[in-house]
Each structure stands twice: as structure tokens, then as C-alpha cells.
Amino acid sequence: MEINIANERLHLLPERALFLESFKTLILSDLHLGKAGHFRKHGIPISKKIHNTDLAILEMLIKKHMPNQVILLGDLFHSHENNEWNDFLRFLAVYDFVDFTLVEGNHDILSDYPSALSVIPYLEIGPFSLTHIKEDSTKYNLSGHIHPGVSVKGRGRQSITLPCFYFSNGYGILPAFGQFTGIKKIRPKKKDVVYGIADNQVIELT
């Protein structure tokens, strides 16, 4: 799905990421890598394969779109360092020709980050301000954090909640990229635009 915001073309990808065409920039939010390891540490047997899938999807997007940079809108790693962090470090080493930037989120509490990853609290690119949590800005704000989802109703009172991109006046919120994350239902206002993700498609819903 291609949309235009602030006179820039944005590609909304069904893999729950956004490609900013004129800047050759891939933007995604809320990977929550290491969350499976955090659960295992507390006795809940969640396989790390789910995070390997996240990295495989990210790898596919890099190969397909060939971005100059990847911007992570916070909550890259879920908690304290564990073995799954080493998987991400190896990933960075493979794709050292891409600039990776982390806009810090509330879960980004590691004390040390590799030189291959720039870590900053806030970023501006063209007409956009990039943050983890939505902030007021003179530029159009793009953020993540809430893992937005929208309910779609079918026949027989059946409904399903889909991850979504959510755009309002002055700001947009990306879906959580990580597979092992929850979804928070949003209640769009009249002039808001929501794009749901289902069956490997991005669909305009409002």
C-alpha cells in the first residue's frame, strides 16, 4: 500500500514496516527481541525461534528494498541482555553496509550497545519526527509503542483484531514488528485512517 504524507511517498508493508522511498529508509517498531528468553528465565517455555523469524523477515525486507538505513522506533530488546541479543549482534555484522539507528523506547534498558547501532532519543528525517512514544511536533510524528490493532467484524457477530497502521492529524503509529507482541485495540476518530494487515496484504479500513 502506497500513501502520501507531507508530500512524501510511504510504502506500508504487510510485514509491519514502513519504507520511506525518497530517503531509502526502512522504519519499524517494537521488535521486543529477547522476550522469549525473558519468559524462559521465568519458567515459561517459549522458543527463541519466534525471534529468529523476526530477523528473517527483516533480512528479507533489507534484501528486497535495499535501504541505506534501518530506523527502529524503540523497544528493540525486551529486557536485560540474554542469548538472543547475540543473535542480533551477528545480524548487524552481516548487514554492516546498512546504517542501523535505534530511537530509544521504554524497554531499551541495556547499558551497552554495539558501535554498529546508533542509539538516540529522537530523530528527524525530512518532514518527519521519529519517536517511540507519540509526541507533539511541528513535523509529522511517526511512532510505535502501543502495538495498534483494529477490530473487523464479520457475519454472525464474528470479529478479529488485526495489527494496523494508524494515521491521524499530525501523527502516525506503526504496528509492532515483532511476532511475539500483543495488540492494543484503537478507536479511530472520524477523520483518522487505518490500514489493517491480513493475509499478507495491507488494507484500508477507514
MARSE-477665 format. One line per 8 residues: number of its first residue (from 1); their letters; for each residue x, y, z of N, C-alpha, C. Coordinates in steps of 0.05 Angstrom, whole numbers. Each point is the difference from the previous one (the first is absolute). Last residue first. Layout:
// residues N
NUM = A = X/Y/Z/X/Y/Z/X/Y/Z ~ ...
***
This chain:
// residues 206
206 = TLEIVQND = -212/49/140/-16/24/5/11/23/-16 ~ 36/-87/-11/-25/-7/14/-17/24/6 ~ 84/-41/-70/-11/24/12/-28/-7/12 ~ 85/-68/-13/-27/6/-9/-10/25/14 ~ 91/-69/-25/-7/24/16/-26/10/-12 ~ 44/-105/1/-10/24/-14/-4/23/20 ~ 20/-97/16/22/12/-14/-8/24/-17 ~ -63/-42/59/6/-17/-23/21/13/-18
198 = AIGYVVDK = -28/71/65/-12/-27/0/7/-14/-26 ~ 4/101/58/18/-19/-12/-12/-28/3 ~ -40/110/-2/4/-25/13/18/-18/-15 ~ -16/110/10/6/-21/-20/6/-26/15 ~ -51/103/17/11/-24/11/4/-20/-23 ~ -21/112/24/2/-20/-20/15/-24/11 ~ -63/92/39/24/-17/1/-1/-21/-23 ~ -69/66/26/17/6/-22/26/-16/-1
190 = KKPRIKKI = -68/-14/69/-14/2/-26/19/4/-23 ~ 41/-48/84/-18/22/-2/-10/3/-29 ~ 35/-94/50/6/22/-18/-22/22/2 ~ 38/-73/68/-27/9/-7/4/25/-18 ~ 62/-94/29/-3/29/-2/-28/6/-8 ~ 55/-88/49/-21/10/-17/-1/30/1 ~ 86/-64/16/-18/17/14/-21/12/-19 ~ 70/-92/6/-13/21/-17/-19/16/18
182 = GTFQGFAP = 97/-64/17/-29/2/1/-10/22/-19 ~ 90/-63/-15/-10/24/13/-30/0/1 ~ 74/-55/-48/-7/-8/27/-7/25/16 ~ 29/6/-91/-22/-19/0/-11/-7/28 ~ 49/95/-34/4/-26/12/-24/-17/0 ~ -2/92/-30/12/-18/-19/4/-28/11 ~ -77/77/23/24/-14/11/11/-19/-21 ~ -53/86/-36/-5/-25/15/26/-11/12
174 = LIGYGNSF = -12/107/-16/6/-25/-14/-8/-24/17 ~ -36/107/-8/11/-20/18/3/-26/-15 ~ -8/116/-17/-7/-27/-9/14/-20/19 ~ -32/116/-7/17/-23/9/-10/-26/-12 ~ -38/89/-19/26/7/12/16/-23/9 ~ -99/-17/-15/9/27/-6/26/6/14 ~ -17/-102/-17/-18/21/9/12/27/-8 ~ 11/-116/-16/8/28/-7/-21/19/8
166 = YFCPLTIS = 39/-109/12/-20/19/8/9/28/-5 ~ 16/-113/-25/11/26/-1/-22/20/6 ~ -3/-105/35/-6/21/-19/19/23/1 ~ -36/-112/31/20/22/3/-4/21/-22 ~ -85/-57/31/23/0/-18/20/21/8 ~ -88/-62/40/16/24/4/25/-3/-17 ~ -105/-41/-8/28/-7/2/15/27/4 ~ -109/-48/4/19/22/-3/28/-10/4
158 = QRGRGKVS = -115/-30/-11/28/-7/1/17/24/-4 ~ -99/-9/-3/14/13/23/29/-9/3 ~ -57/-25/-75/-4/-16/24/15/10/24 ~ 42/34/-90/-27/-11/5/-2/-15/26 ~ 78/69/0/-12/-15/-22/-28/-9/6 ~ 80/80/33/-23/-18/6/-10/-13/-26 ~ 96/45/44/-16/-2/-24/-22/-20/5 ~ 74/65/60/-19/-22/-1/-15/2/-26
150 = VGPHIHGS = 104/34/25/-28/9/-6/-18/-24/-3 ~ 104/36/46/-16/-20/-14/-28/10/-3 ~ 110/32/33/-28/5/-7/-13/-23/-15 ~ 84/22/64/-8/-25/-15/-28/2/-10 ~ 55/68/49/-25/-11/10/-9/-25/-14 ~ 89/45/-19/-6/-3/29/-26/-14/7 ~ 43/65/-83/-10/-27/4/-13/-3/27 ~ 21/86/-78/7/-14/25/-10/-28/0
142 = LNYKTSDE = 11/103/-57/-3/-29/-4/10/-14/25 ~ -33/107/-32/13/-19/19/-7/-28/-7 ~ 10/99/-53/-18/-23/3/14/-21/16 ~ 28/101/20/2/-19/-22/-21/-22/4 ~ 11/64/66/-6/16/-24/1/-16/-25 ~ -25/-46/95/23/10/-15/-10/18/-22 ~ -27/-70/92/-8/23/-16/25/11/-14 ~ -6/-104/25/7/26/11/-11/22/-18
134 = KIHTLSFP = -2/-117/22/-10/23/-14/6/26/14 ~ 64/-83/13/-27/7/9/-8/26/-14 ~ 80/-32/-29/-12/-25/8/-29/5/8 ~ 46/63/-75/2/-5/29/-11/-28/5 ~ 25/77/-84/-2/-28/7/5/-4/29 ~ -32/78/-79/14/-4/25/-6/-29/8 ~ -3/51/-102/-9/-18/21/17/3/25 ~ 10/39/-93/-23/12/14/-10/-16/24
126 = GIELYPIV = 99/-19/-27/-18/14/-18/-23/13/16 ~ 44/-52/64/8/-7/-27/-20/13/-19 ~ 34/-6/112/-16/13/-21/12/-8/-27 ~ -1/-40/110/13/3/-27/-19/15/-18 ~ 26/-35/111/-18/14/-18/14/4/-26 ~ 42/-43/75/-27/2/11/-20/10/-20 ~ 90/-63/-20/-7/28/4/-29/1/11 ~ 87/-69/-37/-22/1/20/-5/29/7
118 = SLASPYDS = 52/-68/-80/-3/27/11/-24/1/18 ~ 63/-84/-33/-27/9/5/0/27/13 ~ 79/-50/-21/-15/-2/-25/-29/9/3 ~ 63/-7/73/5/24/-16/-15/0/-26 ~ -40/-53/86/23/-1/-18/3/25/-16 ~ -40/-1/101/-9/-6/-27/24/-1/-18 ~ -30/-2/113/21/2/-20/-12/-9/-27 ~ -51/2/81/20/20/7/21/4/-22
110 = LIDHNGEV = -110/-28/-5/27/-11/0/21/22/6 ~ -99/6/-10/13/5/25/28/-11/1 ~ -93/18/-58/28/-1/-9/17/9/24 ~ -98/-2/-4/12/-26/7/30/-1/-7 ~ -55/77/-18/0/-4/29/11/-27/8 ~ 37/46/-90/-27/-4/11/2/-7/30 ~ 65/51/-83/-4/-14/25/-29/-2/8 ~ 44/0/-97/-12/22/16/-10/-13/26
102 = LTFDVFDY = 77/-36/-71/-21/-6/19/-8/26/14 ~ 52/-32/-98/-4/20/21/-23/-9/18 ~ 74/-35/-84/-21/-7/19/-2/21/22 ~ 42/-13/-107/1/15/25/-24/-7/17 ~ 52/-63/-75/-24/15/6/4/15/26 ~ 65/-61/-34/-2/21/-20/-25/16/3 ~ 21/-78/54/16/24/8/0/22/-21 ~ -45/-93/18/-11/23/-15/14/26/8
94 = VALFRLFD = 26/-83/40/-5/-8/-27/-8/24/-17 ~ 12/12/92/25/-5/-13/-3/-8/-29 ~ -76/11/56/12/26/-7/26/-4/-14 ~ -41/-77/32/-16/11/-22/12/27/-8 ~ 34/-41/76/9/-14/-24/-14/10/-25 ~ -29/33/83/27/10/-6/12/-13/-25 ~ -83/-32/33/-2/26/-13/27/12/-7 ~ -3/-80/48/-10/-5/-27/-3/26/-15
86 = NWENNEHS = 23/3/91/23/-8/-17/-9/-6/-28 ~ -65/18/65/14/25/-7/24/-7/-18 ~ -49/-69/40/-13/10/-25/12/27/-8 ~ 25/-44/82/12/-12/-23/-12/11/-27 ~ -12/66/80/1/-29/1/11/-10/-27 ~ -19/100/63/15/-16/-21/-2/-30/5 ~ -79/63/38/29/-1/3/12/-20/-21 ~ -90/32/-33/8/2/28/30/0/2
78 = HFLDGLLI = -49/1/-86/-21/1/20/9/7/28 ~ 38/36/-96/5/-23/17/-19/2/24 ~ -13/64/-66/15/-20/-16/3/-26/16 ~ -50/90/15/-5/-27/10/12/-22/-19 ~ -3/93/-50/-1/-7/28/-9/-29/6 ~ 8/37/-92/-14/19/18/-5/-12/28 ~ 74/-12/-84/-16/-16/18/-13/19/20 ~ 46/5/-104/-5/14/24/-20/-16/17
70 = VQNPMHKK = 75/-12/-86/-22/-12/14/-4/15/26 ~ 51/23/-102/-1/-1/29/-26/-13/9 ~ 24/3/-91/25/11/10/1/-2/31 ~ -59/-70/-61/0/27/13/29/8/6 ~ -50/-76/-57/28/11/0/1/28/13 ~ -75/-68/-17/-2/29/-3/27/14/-1 ~ -9/-98/8/-20/9/-19/2/29/-6 ~ 55/-41/67/8/-10/-27/-19/10/-21
62 = ILMELIAL = -21/21/89/25/13/-8/9/-8/-28 ~ -74/-44/39/-7/28/-7/25/15/-9 ~ 11/-88/32/-14/0/-25/-6/28/-10 ~ 37/-11/86/19/-6/-20/-12/1/-28 ~ -57/7/73/15/24/-3/22/-4/-22 ~ -49/-75/25/-17/19/-15/15/26/-5 ~ 43/-64/52/-1/-9/-27/-18/18/-17 ~ 7/16/92/24/7/-13/0/-9/-29
54 = DTNHIKKS = -73/-26/53/1/29/-2/24/9/-16 ~ -5/-91/23/-19/7/-22/0/30/-4 ~ 48/-32/72/15/-6/-25/-18/6/-24 ~ -39/6/84/17/23/-6/17/-4/-24 ~ -54/-70/29/-18/21/-8/16/26/-6 ~ 42/-79/35/-5/-1/-29/-17/23/-10 ~ 24/-25/92/13/23/-12/-4/1/-30 ~ -69/-47/73/23/-5/-17/11/26/-11
46 = IPIGHKRF = -52/-20/95/-5/12/-26/25/-3/-17 ~ -37/-34/99/16/-10/-22/-9/11/-27 ~ 2/34/106/-20/-3/-21/14/-8/-26 ~ 43/25/87/-13/-27/0/-21/-5/-21 ~ 59/79/16/-20/-2/21/-17/-25/-2 ~ 69/19/-62/13/4/25/-19/-2/23 ~ -33/-4/-88/13/-25/8/14/3/27 ~ -38/77/-39/-21/-18/10/13/-26/9
38 = HGAKGLHL = 57/62/-39/-10/11/25/-21/-18/12 ~ 31/-19/-86/20/-7/20/-8/10/28 ~ -53/25/-73/-3/-29/5/19/-9/21 ~ 5/88/-29/-23/-4/17/-4/-29/6 ~ 67/41/-59/8/-9/27/-24/-5/18 ~ -12/70/-79/17/-23/0/8/-7/29 ~ -64/69/-39/-1/-15/25/16/-26/-2 ~ -28/74/-66/8/-27/-5/-3/-17/25
30 = DSLILTKF = -28/99/-28/-8/-20/20/5/-29/-9 ~ 1/69/-80/-1/6/29/-6/-25/16 ~ 40/46/-103/-16/-20/14/2/5/30 ~ 32/38/-107/-7/8/27/-18/-22/12 ~ 75/24/-87/-19/-19/11/-5/6/29 ~ 38/60/-89/1/-6/29/-23/-19/7 ~ 31/59/-80/9/-28/0/3/-10/28 ~ -36/86/-32/23/-1/18/12/-28/1
22 = SELFLARE = -78/19/-53/20/20/-8/25/0/17 ~ -75/-62/21/13/-4/-26/23/20/-6 ~ -38/-49/87/-1/28/-7/17/3/-26 ~ -54/-84/52/24/8/-16/-5/28/-10 ~ -36/-69/85/-6/22/-18/26/7/-15 ~ -49/-91/56/21/20/-1/-8/21/-21 ~ -42/-89/21/-2/19/23/23/20/1 ~ -22/-66/-70/18/-11/20/1/18/25
14 = PLLHLREN = -47/23/-81/-15/-19/16/17/-14/22 ~ 16/102/-37/7/-27/-7/-16/-20/18 ~ -2/106/-41/-9/-15/23/3/-30/-7 ~ 46/93/-40/-9/-27/-7/-6/-14/27 ~ 6/109/-32/5/-20/20/-12/-27/-9 ~ 30/105/-39/-13/-25/-6/9/-21/21 ~ -11/112/8/19/-22/-3/-15/-26/-4 ~ -37/90/21/12/0/-27/22/-21/-3
6 = AINIEM = -55/4/78/20/22/-1/15/1/-26 ~ -48/-85/-1/-2/17/24/22/20/-1 ~ -51/-84/-62/15/25/-1/-6/16/25 ~ -1/-112/-32/-15/23/9/18/25/-2 ~ -9/-113/-31/14/25/-2/-18/23/9 ~ 7/-115/12/-17/24/0/18/25/0
***
